[in-house]
Amino acid sequence: MNAKFIRLVYVCEYLLALIAIFTAWSEIGGQAALDLMPWGWKFGLGAALAAAIVAYSAAIVAEDSLWTLRSARWLTTICVLLLAIGVVTYYYMLEDETIDTDDSSTALLYLPGTSVLAQFS
């Protein structure tokens, strides 16, 4: 194949991987945790994972054998990034639970024209 065509295929693979990563991340990890997460975590981990996926496929295409040291390193990098995504998402999922309001709040209601002050739980 032509080297320019292979580069184009890798760019398309990178863009497709970005879409797949962010779609799966919001479905698996939950959109609420992603909404609390700063954009740097999402951008950094998502872009790094997409780049590692492209590098892994490039390592597989470059060699005759499927399992080489280079491809094993990229697969390990993918697994570490997925673990980091899981840990960061879990942290912000716990943060989401601590932000919820407690149900023990009460409200006072003053009824005009009367001297009644009602309390609601």
VOFI-281755 format. One record per residue: z negated, y, x negated of N, C-alpha, C, O, CB in turn. Coordinates in steps of 0.05 Angstrom, whole numbers, padded with zeros to 5 digits, always signed. Glycine has a CB too. Example, Ala and Ser with C-alpha at 12.3 -4.5 7.8 and 13.67 -1.06 7.14 Angstrom:
% VOFI-281755
-00156-00114-00264-00156-00090-00246-00156-00066-00264-00169-00066-00285-00181-00089-00226-00142-00045-00257-00143-00021-00273-00157+00001-00258-00161+00023-00268-00114-00012-00282
% end
This chain:
% VOFI-281755
+00000-00024-00017+00000+00000+00000+00000+00025-00017-00008+00024-00041-00024+00000+00019+00008+00046-00006+00009+00072-00019-00019+00083-00021-00035+00081-00002+00028+00092-00004-00026+00096-00043-00053+00107-00047-00060+00129-00027-00083+00131-00019-00056+00117-00076-00040+00145-00020-00045+00166-00001-00051+00155+00027-00068+00166+00042-00020+00185+00001-00038+00134+00034-00043+00121+00060-00071+00109+00061-00085+00110+00081-00022+00099+00065-00079+00097+00039-00106+00085+00038-00127+00107+00040-00148+00103+00053-00110+00069+00011-00123+00129+00027-00142+00152+00030-00144+00161+00059-00165+00167+00069-00133+00175+00012-00121+00163+00072-00120+00171+00100-00136+00151+00118-00150+00158+00136-00091+00173+00110-00133+00125+00112-00147+00104+00126-00177+00107+00122-00193+00104+00141-00137+00076+00118-00185+00113+00097-00214+00116+00092-00225+00141+00106-00248+00140+00115-00218+00118+00062-00210+00162+00107-00219+00186+00122-00222+00180+00151-00242+00188+00164-00200+00210+00117-00203+00166+00163-00205+00158+00191-00229+00140+00195-00242+00142+00216-00179+00145+00200-00233+00121+00177-00256+00104+00179-00282+00119+00178-00301+00113+00193-00256+00082+00157-00284+00139+00161-00308+00156+00159-00313+00170+00185-00336+00171+00194-00305+00176+00135-00293+00182+00196-00297+00197+00221-00304+00179+00244-00321+00186+00261-00271+00213+00228-00292+00155+00245-00299+00136+00266-00327+00126+00262-00342+00121+00281-00279+00112+00265-00335+00122+00237-00363+00113+00231-00383+00134+00240-00404+00127+00250-00366+00107+00201-00377+00160+00236-00395+00181+00245-00399+00180+00275-00421+00182+00285-00384+00208+00236-00377+00177+00289-00379+00176+00319-00396+00152+00327-00413+00154+00344-00351+00175+00331-00390+00129+00315-00404+00104+00322-00434+00106+00315-00451+00097+00330-00392+00080+00308-00440+00118+00292-00468+00120+00284-00484+00137+00303-00506+00129+00312-00470+00131+00255-00474+00161+00309-00489+00179+00326-00491+00169+00355-00511+00174+00369-00477+00207+00325-00470+00156+00364-00471+00144+00391-00492+00122+00392-00508+00121+00411-00444+00134+00399-00491+00104+00373-00510+00081+00372-00539+00091+00368-00557+00081+00380-00502+00061+00351-00542+00111+00351-00568+00122+00345-00581+00134+00370-00605+00130+00375-00567+00144+00323-00566+00148+00386-00577+00160+00410-00583+00139+00432-00601+00142+00447-00559+00181+00422-00567+00118+00432-00571+00096+00452-00594+00078+00444-00610+00071+00461-00546+00080+00455-00596+00071+00418-00617+00053+00409-00644+00067+00405-00664+00058+00414-00608+00039+00383-00643+00090+00391-00668+00104+00385-00678+00122+00407-00701+00129+00408-00664+00121+00361-00660+00129+00426-00668+00147+00448-00662+00176+00442-00666+00185+00419-00698+00144+00453-00651+00189+00461-00643+00217+00458-00666+00235+00455-00664+00256+00442-00625+00226+00481-00689+00228+00466-00713+00246+00465-00722+00248+00436-00730+00270+00427-00735+00235+00482-00722+00226+00421-00730+00227+00393-00710+00243+00376-00718+00257+00358-00733+00199+00382-00685+00240+00383-00664+00255+00368-00666+00285+00374-00660+00302+00357-00637+00245+00375-00674+00292+00398-00677+00321+00405-00699+00334+00390-00698+00357+00383-00681+00324+00435-00720+00319+00384-00743+00330+00368-00737+00331+00338-00749+00347+00324-00768+00313+00373-00719+00314+00329-00713+00312+00300-00698+00336+00290-00679+00345+00303-00697+00286+00295-00705+00347+00267-00690+00369+00255-00661+00360+00248-00657+00337+00243-00704+00380+00230-00643+00379+00248-00615+00372+00245-00610+00361+00217-00591+00345+00213-00598+00396+00249-00626+00368+00197-00622+00358+00170-00625+00328+00167-00609+00315+00153-00641+00372+00151-00645+00317+00182-00648+00288+00181-00624+00274+00194-00613+00255+00183-00674+00280+00196-00615+00284+00217-00593+00272+00231-00567+00274+00214-00553+00254+00211-00588+00284+00258-00562+00297+00204-00537+00301+00188-00538+00285+00162-00518+00272+00156-00534+00331+00182-00560+00287+00148-00562+00273+00122-00560+00243+00124-00544+00231+00110-00587+00281+00108-00576+00232+00142-00576+00203+00145-00550+00193+00157-00539+00172+00149-00599+00194+00161-00539+00207+00177-00514+00199+00189-00490+00200+00171-00474+00182+00169-00509+00216+00214-00488+00222+00156-00466+00225+00137-00468+00205+00114-00448+00194+00105-00465+00254+00126-00493+00201+00104-00497+00182+00083-00490+00153+00091-00478+00138+00076-00526+00183+00072-00498+00146+00116-00491+00119+00125-00461+00115+00129-00451+00094+00123-00506+00114+00152-00448+00135+00140-00419+00134+00143-00405+00131+00116-00386+00116+00113-00408+00158+00158-00414+00147+00096-00403+00145+00069-00408+00118+00056-00391+00107+00043-00414+00167+00051-00432+00107+00061-00438+00080+00050-00421+00059+00063-00413+00039+00050-00468+00074+00054-00415+00061+00088-00398+00042+00102-00370+00043+00091-00357+00022+00086-00397+00047+00132-00359+00067+00086-00333+00070+00075-00332+00059+00046-00313+00046+00038-00324+00099+00075-00353+00065+00031-00354+00055+00003-00356+00024+00003-00345+00012-00015-00378+00067-00011-00370+00013+00022-00372-00016+00024-00345-00029+00030-00338-00049+00018-00393-00024+00045-00331-00017+00049-00304-00028+00055-00285-00024+00032-00267-00040+00027-00293-00015+00081-00288-00001+00017-00271+00003-00006-00277-00017-00028-00259-00026-00042-00275+00032-00017-00302-00024-00031-00310-00044-00051-00299-00072-00044-00292-00088-00061-00340-00046-00054-00298-00078-00018-00287-00104-00009-00257-00105-00014-00246-00125-00022-00294-00109+00020-00243-00082-00007-00214-00082-00010-00205-00082-00039-00184-00093-00046-00203-00056+00004-00221-00070-00057-00213-00068-00085-00214-00094-00100-00198-00097-00119-00231-00048-00099-00230-00113-00092-00233-00138-00107-00221-00161-00091-00217-00159-00066-00263-00144-00113-00215-00182-00105-00205-00206-00091-00227-00221-00077-00223-00233-00056-00191-00224-00112-00250-00222-00089-00273-00236-00078-00288-00218-00058-00289-00194-00062-00292-00246-00100-00298-00230-00037-00313-00215-00017-00340-00205-00028-00348-00183-00023-00317-00231+00008-00354-00223-00042-00380-00216-00052-00379-00210-00082-00375-00227-00099-00400-00239-00048-00382-00184-00088-00383-00175-00116-00409-00159-00119-00422-00153-00099-00358-00159-00124-00415-00152-00143-00439-00136-00148-00436-00109-00134-00456-00098-00123-00444-00133-00178-00413-00098-00136-00408-00071-00124-00411-00072-00093-00424-00055-00082-00380-00061-00131-00400-00093-00080-00402-00094-00051-00431-00101-00043-00440-00092-00022-00383-00116-00040-00445-00116-00059-00473-00122-00053-00490-00097-00055-00509-00094-00039-00484-00144-00072-00484-00080-00074-00500-00055-00077-00495-00037-00052-00514-00025-00042-00491-00040-00102-00470-00035-00043-00465-00018-00020-00477-00030+00005-00486-00015+00023-00435-00014-00017-00477-00056+00008-00490-00068+00031-00520-00064+00030-00532-00059+00051-00483-00099+00032-00532-00065+00007-00560-00059+00004-00566-00030+00011-00586-00024+00024-00570-00065-00024-00548-00012+00003-00551+00017+00010-00550+00021+00040-00565+00037+00051-00530+00033-00004-00531+00007+00053-00529+00009+00082-00555-00001+00095-00564+00012+00114-00505-00008+00092-00566-00023+00086-00591-00033+00098-00614-00014+00094-00630-00011+00112-00597-00061+00086-00616-00002+00070-00637+00017+00065-00634+00042+00082-00654+00053+00092-00637+00026+00035-00610+00052+00086-00605+00075+00103-00612+00069+00132-00623+00085+00146-00576+00085+00101-00605+00045+00141-00612+00037+00169-00642+00035+00172-00653+00043+00193-00599+00010+00176-00656+00026+00152-00685+00025+00153-00697+00053+00154-00715+00058+00168-00696+00009+00128-00686+00071+00138-00695+00099+00138-00690+00112+00165-00707+00127+00175-00681+00115+00115-00667+00107+00177-00661+00117+00204-00682+00107+00224-00691+00122+00241-00633+00110+00212-00688+00082+00222-00708+00070+00240-00735+00082+00236-00749+00087+00256-00709+00040+00236-00744+00087+00212-00770+00098+00206-00772+00127+00216-00792+00135+00229-00776+00097+00176-00751+00143+00211-00752+00171+00219-00751+00172+00250-00765+00189+00262-00727+00186+00207-00735+00156+00262-00734+00156+00292-00760+00147+00304-00769+00159+00324-00711+00137+00302-00773+00127+00292-00799+00118+00302-00820+00140+00299-00837+00144+00317-00808+00093+00286-00819+00155+00277-00838+00177+00273-00835+00198+00295-00855+00207+00307-00834+00190+00245-00810+00206+00301-00806+00226+00321-00810+00215+00349-00815+00231+00368-00778+00238+00318-00808+00189+00353-00815+00177+00378-00845+00179+00383-00854+00184+00405-00805+00148+00379-00861+00175+00362-00890+00178+00364-00897+00208+00369-00916+00213+00384-00904+00168+00339-00882+00226+00357-00887+00255+00361-00882+00262+00390-00895+00279+00402-00870+00272+00343-00862+00249+00402-00855+00255+00430-00877+00246+00448-00883+00259+00469-00829+00240+00438-00891+00224+00442-00913+00215+00459-00937+00233+00457-00952+00236+00476-00921+00187+00451-00942+00246+00434-00965+00264+00431-00960+00291+00444-00980+00305+00450-00972+00268+00402-00936+00299+00449-00930+00325+00461-00933+00324+00491-00938+00345+00503-00902+00333+00454-00931+00301+00504-00933+00299+00533-00959+00311+00543-00980+00309+00529-00931+00269+00542-00958+00323+00566-00982+00335+00578-01000+00313+00589-00990+00292+00599-00975+00355+00599-01026+00318+00588-01044+00298+00600-01046+00303+00630-01040+00325+00640-01072+00300+00587-01053+00282+00644-01053+00284+00674-01080+00293+00684-01084+00294+00709-01047+00257+00685-01099+00301+00668-01125+00309+00677-01127+00339+00682-01149+00350+00685-01146+00301+00657-01105+00353+00683-01106+00382+00688-01111+00388+00717-01103+00372+00735-01079+00395+00679-01124+00410+00722-01130+00417+00750-01118+00445+00755-01114+00461+00737-01160+00417+00755-01114+00450+00780-01103+00476+00788-01121+00488+00810-01131+00473+00827-01074+00474+00798-01125+00514+00810-01141+00527+00830-01123+00542+00848-01103+00555+00839-01162+00546+00817-01128+00542+00874-01112+00555+00894-01130+00573+00911-01149+00564+00923-01096+00535+00912-01123+00598+00912-01138+00617+00929-01121+00622+00954-01098+00629+00953-01143+00644+00914-01134+00617+00976-01121+00621+01002-01128+00648+01013-01151+00654+01019-01129+00598+01023-01108+00666+01015-01113+00694+01024-01124+00694+01053-01116+00677+01069-01088+00711+01022-01142+00712+01058-01153+00715+01085-01177+00698+01089-01191+00700+01109-01132+00709+01106-01182+00680+01070-01206+00663+01073-01222+00665+01047-01212+00675+01027-01198+00633+01079-01245+00655+01047-01261+00654+01023-01261+00626+01011-01280+00618+00997-01290+00663+01029-01240+00612+01016-01238+00584+01006-01223+00583+00980-01201+00595+00978-01224+00565+01028-01233+00569+00961-01221+00565+00936-01217+00535+00933-01236+00521+00929-01237+00578+00912-01192+00526+00934-01187+00497+00933-01181+00489+00905-01168+00503+00889-01163+00490+00953-01189+00465+00898-01183+00454+00872-01167+00428+00875-01174+00410+00890-01210+00448+00857-01145+00427+00860-01127+00404+00861-01127+00390+00834-01127+00404+00813-01099+00413+00869-01126+00364+00835-01126+00349+00810-01098+00337+00805-01094+00324+00785-01147+00327+00810
% end
